[in-house]
C-alpha cells in the first residue's frame, strides 16, 4: 500500500506542473483577449490621425506608438457605418511602421463618415481608434469687388474667394451684363484659379449704359456667384476751360486750355479755334492743334491783324465727341510791345533818369554780370516784339519789305547792308510812339547821348563799372546777322540805342575787350542786341 501511494502522488504533481507550463492559445489580433483563457495579450498601439475633411475628400493617416514587426500593408478604412474594416473602402499606403498620411477620395458632400487606421503583418491586422467626420458642402464663399476706374468703354472689378468650400477652385472670374443676376450665359472674363483676390478689366462696353456684375467661382461641386455690383459707364463727353488770352501783341497772342475731364475716353486732339470779330468759333474756322502732353496746353496765335478783335475758344476731341471751352474776346495792340518783362524802375542819381532794372525778356535783375537769367532777348534794330528776339527763334533768309514781317523768325542778311528790312526804314524806334517801339507803355529806347551820359556816371569804364551801376548791365552777348548764331555770351555786351549811324548802321552801347563805348562801329541793324528801356 505504501509503495503504490508514492508513485501516484509523483504522477499527480508532474501533471499539475505540465498544465501550468503549457503556452496559451494563439491570440486573434482583432481582439486583444484570448477567448479561451480571457487573459489580456499585449498588442502594438496604432492611432488614427485627426481628419481634415474636404467636400469630396479627406486627409488622415496613422501613427504607430509601438513596434508591430514587419508591416506588409497599412492605410485607413472608412465607411458610413461605424468600425470600418479592411472589408470596406481602404487606402494602401505601403509597408513599414511610422507615421503615415492617407488621402481619402470619392466621398459624398455633407456626409458623415467613420475612419480607422489599420496595419497588417504576417500574423494579422490591427486597427487604430475610430474617428468620425462630415464632409464639407463644397460651396465657396466669394465676394464681388468694387467697380473702379469706370470709363466710357472699360472698367475694372474682381472678387475675393475667402473659402473654397472644401473643393479646389478650378475657375474664377466675373460675369456682367445689362440685366440683373448675370450668369455664365452672359459676358464673362476668367481670371485663373484658386482662392484669394483677383481683378479683371471689362472692355468693349457701351458708353452711358448701366451694367450689373458678379464675381463667380467654380469647383468640382459647382459654380457660385458673389454679391451683385452695378455701375454706369461714362458718357464720353470731355470738359475743359479756355485760357484767357495773354501776351497779346500786334500780330500774335497766346491762349490754350485745360482739360478737366476726358469724359471717360482718351483725348485724341485738343487745341484752339478762333475767328475775327465776335461769334462762336468751331472746327470750320482757324484751329490750332496742341501737343497733348498733359491736361493743360498752350498755343500761339500768329499772323493776326493790328487792332483787330478776335474770339477764341478751346476744344478737345475723343472717340465719342468734341467738347468746347468758354469763349474769350481780345484785341491786338496797335503796335507791338513787350508785355512779358516785369517793369521795375531804378533811377541814376547822377543823371536823374529812370530806367527799367532789367533787359527786355529777362526774368530778373542781374545778380552778376554773367547772370544768364538776366540776359533777356536779342532784338534786330527797329523790329517789334514778334518772337524773333528769342535766342532760339527760327531763322529765315527772306528780307521783309514791311515794318512788321508778320512772323517771328530771325532774318538773316549776310550781305551788305545786312539789314532785315529792304528797303530800310530809319524811323522805327524813335520815341515812345516809334512804329515798332518794343518797350512797355511810357518807355522807349535811349538815344546815343543818353547812353553816353549813363556810361560817364559809372565808377569804371568796364564790365565792373557797368554791373555796379544802377542798371546792372550784363554780358549778354549778341546774335549774328550773318548766320543767326549766338556770340560772346558771358564776355561782351551790346545795347541798342534809337540813334541810326549812317545808312547801314545804328549806334549802341558796347563792351569790347573789357572797355565800354558808345557808337556805330559797323553795328549792322540786322544784328541781335540787348534792349534796356528808359522811362520817357
C-alpha positions in Angstrom: 0.0 0.0 0.0 2.8 2.3 0.9 4.6 1.5 -2.4 1.5 2.2 -4.5 0.7 5.6 -2.9 4.1 7.2 -3.6 4.2 6.7 -7.4 0.6 8.0 -7.7 1.5 11.2 -5.8 4.5 11.8 -8.0 2.4 11.4 -11.2 -0.2 13.9 -9.9 2.5 16.5 -9.2 4.0 16.1 -12.7 0.6 16.5 -14.4 -0.1 19.7 -12.5 3.3 21.2 -13.4 2.7 20.3 -17.0 -0.7 22.0 -17.0 0.7 25.4 -15.7 3.7 25.4 -18.1 1.7 24.9 -21.3 1.6 28.1 -23.7 -1.8 29.9 -24.1 -3.8 29.6 -27.3 -2.6 31.8 -30.3 -4.5 35.2 -29.9 -6.8 36.7 -32.5 -5.2 40.1 -33.3 -8.6 41.8 -33.9 -9.4 41.0 -30.2 -6.8 41.6 -27.5 -8.4 39.0 -25.3 -7.9 35.2 -25.5 -11.4 33.7 -25.7 -10.2 30.5 -24.0 -8.2 32.0 -21.2 -9.7 35.5 -21.1 -6.1 36.7 -20.4 -5.1 40.2 -21.9 -2.5 39.8 -24.6 -0.4 43.0 -25.2 -0.6 44.3 -28.9 1.1 47.3 -30.6 -0.5 50.8 -30.4 -1.8 52.3 -33.7 -3.6 55.7 -33.5 -5.8 57.1 -36.2 -4.6 60.6 -37.1 -7.0 63.6 -36.9 -9.1 64.1 -40.1 -9.1 67.1 -42.3 -12.3 66.9 -44.3 -12.9 68.5 -47.7 -16.0 68.3 -49.8 -15.3 65.0 -51.7 -12.1 64.0 -50.0 -10.3 64.0 -46.6 -6.8 63.7 -45.2 -6.0 61.5 -42.3 -3.4 58.7 -41.5 -1.9 56.7 -38.7 0.7 56.8 -36.0 2.5 53.7 -34.6 3.3 54.0 -30.9 5.0 50.6 -30.6 6.6 48.1 -33.0 4.5 45.7 -34.9 7.1 43.6 -36.6 7.2 43.7 -40.4 4.1 45.6 -41.6 3.3 44.5 -45.1 0.4 46.9 -45.6 -1.0 49.9 -43.8 -3.6 52.6 -44.5 -7.1 53.7 -43.4 -10.5 52.2 -43.9 -13.7 54.2 -44.0 -17.4 53.8 -44.2 -20.7 55.5 -43.4 -21.0 52.8 -40.8 -19.1 52.6 -37.6 -15.9 50.5 -37.1 -14.9 50.1 -40.7 -12.6 47.2 -41.5 -10.5 46.1 -44.5 -13.7 44.7 -45.9 -14.8 48.3 -46.5 -13.1 51.1 -48.6 -9.4 51.4 -47.7 -6.3 53.1 -48.8 -3.0 51.3 -49.3 -0.2 53.4 -48.0 2.7 51.0 -48.3 4.8 48.9 -45.9 6.6 49.6 -42.7 5.9 51.3 -39.5 6.0 55.0 -38.6 3.7 58.0 -39.2 1.9 57.9 -42.5 -0.7 60.1 -44.3 -3.7 58.9 -46.3 -5.8 60.7 -48.7 -9.4 59.6 -49.0 -11.2 60.5 -52.2 -14.6 59.8 -53.9 -16.6 61.0 -50.9 -20.1 62.5 -51.0 -20.6 66.1 -49.8 -22.2 66.8 -46.4 -22.0 63.1 -45.4 -20.8 61.6 -42.1 -18.0 59.0 -42.3 -16.1 56.8 -39.9 -12.5 56.0 -40.3 -9.8 53.8 -38.7 -6.1 53.3 -39.4 -5.0 49.7 -40.0 -1.8 47.7 -40.2 -1.3 44.2 -41.4 1.6 41.8 -40.9 2.0 38.0 -41.2 0.1 37.4 -38.0 -3.0 39.5 -38.9 -4.5 43.1 -38.9 -4.9 45.6 -36.1 -6.9 48.9 -36.2 -6.5 52.3 -34.6 -9.2 54.2 -32.8 -12.2 55.3 -34.7 -12.7 58.9 -35.8 -15.8 60.4 -37.4 -16.0 63.4 -39.7 -18.5 65.1 -42.0 -17.5 66.3 -45.5 -18.0 69.9 -46.4 -20.7 71.2 -48.6 -18.3 72.3 -51.4 -19.9 75.8 -51.7 -17.2 78.5 -52.0 -17.5 81.9 -50.2 -17.0 84.7 -52.7 -17.5 88.5 -52.7 -17.7 90.7 -55.7 -15.1 93.5 -55.6 -15.8 97.2 -56.0 -16.0 98.6 -59.5 -13.2 101.1 -60.2 -11.7 103.2 -63.0 -15.0 103.5 -64.7 -14.5 104.8 -68.3 -16.8 105.0 -71.3 -15.6 101.7 -72.8 -13.8 99.9 -69.9 -13.8 99.5 -66.1 -12.1 97.3 -63.5 -13.6 94.9 -60.9 -12.9 91.5 -59.4 -13.6 89.3 -56.4 -12.3 87.7 -53.2 -12.7 84.0 -52.6 -12.3 83.6 -48.8 -13.2 79.9 -48.7 -13.2 77.3 -51.4 -16.0 75.3 -49.6 -13.7 72.2 -49.4 -13.1 71.8 -53.1 -10.3 73.4 -55.1 -11.4 76.4 -57.2 -10.7 75.4 -60.9 -12.0 78.7 -62.4 -12.9 82.1 -61.2 -13.8 85.4 -62.8 -16.6 88.0 -63.4 -19.8 87.9 -65.4 -21.6 91.1 -66.4 -24.5 92.3 -68.5 -27.2 95.0 -68.7 -29.6 92.8 -66.8 -29.5 91.8 -63.2 -28.1 88.5 -61.9 -25.6 88.0 -64.7 -24.5 84.4 -65.1 -22.3 82.1 -67.2 -24.5 82.6 -70.2 -23.7 86.3 -70.2 -20.4 88.0 -70.9 -17.7 86.6 -68.5 -14.0 87.1 -68.0 -11.9 84.4 -66.3 -9.1 85.2 -64.0 -7.2 82.0 -63.2 -8.0 79.6 -60.4 -7.5 79.1 -56.7 -8.7 81.1 -53.7 -7.8 84.7 -52.8 -8.3 88.1 -54.5 -8.4 88.6 -58.3 -9.0 91.5 -60.6 -10.2 91.8 -64.3 -10.7 94.6 -66.9 -14.1 94.8 -68.6 -13.7 96.0 -72.2 -15.8 96.9 -75.2 -18.6 98.4 -73.0 -21.2 100.7 -74.3 -20.9 104.4 -73.1 -23.5 105.8 -70.8 -25.0 102.4 -70.0 -25.9 100.7 -66.7 -24.3 97.3 -66.1 -24.6 94.6 -63.4 -21.6 92.5 -62.4 -21.0 89.4 -60.2 -17.9 87.5 -59.4 -18.0 83.7 -59.7 -16.1 80.7 -58.5 -16.2 77.1 -59.9 -15.1 73.9 -58.3 -15.9 70.2 -58.6 -19.2 70.7 -56.8 -20.5 73.6 -58.9 -20.4 77.4 -59.5 -21.4 80.1 -57.1 -21.7 83.8 -57.5 -20.9 86.8 -55.3 -23.0 89.8 -54.5 -24.1 92.0 -57.3 -22.5 95.3 -58.1 -23.8 97.9 -60.5 -22.2 100.8 -62.4 -22.9 103.1 -65.3 -20.2 103.8 -68.0 -19.2 107.4 -68.7 -20.8 109.3 -71.5 -17.5 110.1 -73.2 -18.1 113.9 -73.3 -15.0 115.9 -72.3 -15.0 119.0 -70.1 -12.5 121.8 -70.5 -11.8 125.5 -69.9 -10.2 128.1 -72.2 -7.2 130.0 -71.0 -7.8 133.7 -71.1 -5.6 135.2 -73.9 -2.3 136.7 -72.7 0.9 138.1 -74.2 -1.3 139.9 -76.7 0.8 141.7 -79.3 0.2 143.4 -82.5 0.1 140.3 -84.7 0.1 137.5 -82.1 -1.4 136.3 -78.8 -1.2 133.2 -76.6 -4.1 131.1 -75.2 -4.8 127.5 -74.6 -7.0 125.3 -72.4 -7.2 122.9 -69.5 -9.0 119.5 -69.9 -10.7 119.0 -66.6 -12.4 115.7 -67.6 -11.8 113.5 -70.6 -15.4 112.1 -70.3 -14.0 108.6 -69.9 -12.3 108.3 -73.3 -8.8 109.2 -74.2 -8.4 112.7 -75.8 -7.1 112.4 -79.4 -6.9 116.1 -80.2 -7.0 119.4 -78.4 -6.4 122.9 -79.4 -7.9 126.3 -80.0 -10.2 127.8 -82.7 -10.6 131.5 -83.4 -12.3 134.0 -85.7 -12.0 137.7 -86.4 -14.8 139.6 -84.7 -17.3 138.0 -82.4 -19.1 134.7 -82.5 -18.5 131.1 -81.5 -15.6 129.6 -83.3 -15.9 125.9 -84.5 -13.8 123.4 -86.3 -14.6 125.1 -89.6 -12.7 128.2 -88.6 -9.0 128.6 -88.0 -7.9 126.0 -85.5 -4.5 125.2 -84.0 -4.0 121.8 -82.5 -1.7 121.5 -79.5 0.6 118.6 -78.3 -1.3 116.5 -75.7 1.5 116.1 -73.2 -0.7 117.0 -70.2 -4.2 118.2 -69.3 -3.1 121.8 -69.9 -2.0 123.0 -73.3 -1.0 126.3 -74.9 -0.9 127.6 -78.4 0.5 130.7 -80.2 -1.9 132.6 -82.5 0.2 134.3 -85.2 -0.3 136.4 -88.3 -3.1 138.4 -86.6 -4.1 141.9 -87.7 -3.2 145.0 -85.6 -6.0 146.5 -83.6 -8.4 143.7 -84.5 -10.9 141.9 -82.2 -10.8 138.1 -82.1 -12.9 135.5 -80.5 -11.2 132.3 -79.2 -12.3 129.1 -77.5 -10.6 125.8 -76.8 -11.7 122.3 -77.9 -11.0 118.7 -77.0 -11.9 115.6 -79.1 -12.1 112.0 -78.2 -13.5 108.9 -79.9 -17.1 110.0 -79.0 -17.4 113.7 -79.0 -15.8 117.2 -79.4 -16.3 119.5 -76.4 -15.7 123.3 -76.2 -14.4 125.5 -73.5 -15.6 129.0 -72.7 -15.3 131.9 -75.1 -12.9 134.9 -74.8 -12.5 138.0 -76.9 -9.3 140.0 -77.2 -8.0 142.9 -79.3 -4.5 143.0 -80.7 -2.4 146.1 -79.9 -1.9 149.0 -82.2 1.9 148.4 -82.1 4.0 145.5 -80.8 5.4 146.0 -77.3 7.0 143.7 -74.7 4.3 142.6 -72.2 6.3 139.8 -70.6 9.1 141.6 -68.8 8.2 142.9 -65.3 8.6 146.6 -65.0 10.7 147.6 -62.0 12.3 151.1 -62.0 15.7 152.2 -61.0 17.0 155.8 -61.1 20.5 157.0 -61.7 21.1 159.8 -59.1 23.8 161.3 -61.3 21.7 161.7 -64.5 18.3 161.7 -62.8 17.0 159.3 -65.4 14.7 156.3 -64.6 15.2 153.0 -66.3 13.8 149.5 -66.2 16.0 147.4 -63.9 16.4 144.6 -66.4 16.8 143.8 -70.1 13.7 143.2 -72.2 12.9 139.4 -71.9 14.9 139.0 -68.7 13.3 137.1 -65.8 15.1 139.2 -63.1 17.5 142.0 -62.5 21.1 140.7 -62.7 22.9 139.2 -59.7 26.2 139.2 -61.6 27.5 140.4 -65.0 27.2 136.8 -66.2 23.8 136.0 -64.8 22.1 134.1 -67.7 18.6 134.6 -66.3 19.2 138.4 -66.6 20.4 138.3 -70.2 17.0 138.6 -71.8 16.2 138.8 -75.5 18.3 139.9 -78.6 16.5 142.3 -80.9 17.2 143.2 -84.5 17.3 147.0 -84.7 13.9 148.5 -85.4 11.9 145.3 -85.1 8.8 144.8 -82.9 8.1 142.2 -80.3 7.1 139.4 -82.8 9.1 136.5 -81.4 12.3 137.0 -83.5 14.0 138.3 -80.4 14.0 135.0 -78.6 17.5 133.5 -78.6 16.4 130.2 -80.1 13.9 131.6 -82.7 13.9 130.1 -86.2 15.8 131.9 -89.0 14.8 132.9 -92.5 16.8 134.4 -95.3 13.8 136.3 -96.8 14.1 140.0 -96.1 10.9 141.9 -95.1 9.5 144.7 -97.3 7.3 145.9 -94.4 7.8 147.2 -90.9 6.2 144.1 -89.5 7.3 140.9 -91.2 4.3 139.0 -89.9 6.3 136.2 -88.4 8.7 135.6 -85.5 11.8 134.4 -87.5 15.2 136.0 -87.1 16.0 137.4 -90.5 19.5 136.6 -91.9 21.2 139.2 -94.1 24.8 138.2 -94.6 25.4 140.6 -97.4 25.6 144.4 -97.2 23.7 146.4 -96.0 22.9 143.5 -93.6 19.5 144.9 -92.7 16.5 142.8 -92.1 14.3 145.3 -94.0 14.5 146.1 -97.6 14.2 149.0 -98.3 15.5 150.2 -95.0 13.4 152.4 -92.7 15.4 154.7 -90.3 12.3 155.7 -88.3 11.2 152.6 -86.4 12.4 153.0 -82.8 12.4 156.7 -82.2 10.5 157.8 -79.0 7.6 156.2 -77.2 5.5 156.5 -80.3 8.0 154.8 -82.5 6.5 152.5 -85.1 8.0 149.4 -83.6 8.9 150.6 -80.1 9.2 147.3 -78.1 9.2 148.9 -74.7 6.3 148.9 -72.3 3.9 151.8 -72.4 5.6 155.0 -71.3 9.1 153.7 -72.0 11.4 153.9 -75.0 14.9 153.1 -76.2 17.6 155.5 -75.1 19.4 157.7 -77.6 23.2 157.6 -78.1 23.6 160.7 -76.0 21.6 159.2 -73.1 23.8 156.0 -73.2 26.9 158.1 -73.1 25.6 160.1 -70.1 24.9 156.8 -68.3 28.3 155.4 -69.1 30.1 158.5 -67.9 28.4 158.1 -64.5 30.0 154.6 -63.8 32.8 154.1 -61.4 34.9 152.5 -64.1 34.5 152.2 -67.9 34.5 148.4 -68.0 32.4 145.4 -67.1 32.6 146.0 -63.4 31.5 149.6 -63.8 28.6 148.5 -66.0 27.4 145.9 -63.5 27.9 148.1 -60.4 25.8 150.9 -61.8 22.1 151.1 -61.1 21.4 149.3 -64.3 23.5 146.2 -63.5 24.2 145.6 -67.2 25.1 142.0 -68.1 27.5 140.5 -70.7 24.6 139.0 -72.7 26.4 138.6 -76.0 24.8 139.1 -79.4 23.2 137.2 -82.3 25.0 137.5 -85.7 23.0 138.7 -88.7 25.2 136.5 -91.0 24.1 133.2 -89.6 21.9 133.7 -86.5 24.5 132.2 -84.1 24.9 133.4 -80.6 28.3 135.1 -80.0 30.3 136.2 -76.9 27.8 135.2 -74.1 29.4 135.9 -70.7 32.1 138.0 -72.4 30.8 141.1 -74.1 27.6 143.1 -74.4 25.8 145.4 -76.9 22.8 147.5 -76.1 20.9 149.2 -78.9 20.1 152.9 -78.9 17.4 154.6 -81.0 20.1 156.5 -83.0 21.0 155.5 -86.5 24.5 155.6 -87.7 25.0 156.3 -91.4 22.9 154.4 -94.0 23.6 150.8 -92.7 24.3 151.0 -89.0 22.8 152.0 -85.7 24.5 153.2 -82.5 24.9 151.0 -79.4 26.5 150.9 -76.0 29.1 148.1 -76.2 31.7 146.3 -74.1 34.7 145.1 -76.1 38.0 143.8 -74.6 36.6 144.9 -71.2 36.3 148.5 -72.4 32.9 150.2 -72.8 32.0 152.6 -75.5 29.1 154.1 -77.4 28.9 154.5 -81.2 28.2 152.8 -84.6 31.4 150.8 -85.1 29.9 148.9 -88.0 26.9 147.6 -86.0 24.7 146.3 -88.7 21.0 146.7 -87.9 20.3 143.1 -88.6 22.3 142.0 -85.6 20.6 140.9 -82.4 21.5 143.1 -79.4 20.1 143.6 -75.9 17.5 146.3 -75.2 17.2 148.3 -72.0 14.2 150.7 -71.8 14.2 154.3 -70.5 11.2 156.0 -69.0 10.1 158.8 -71.2 
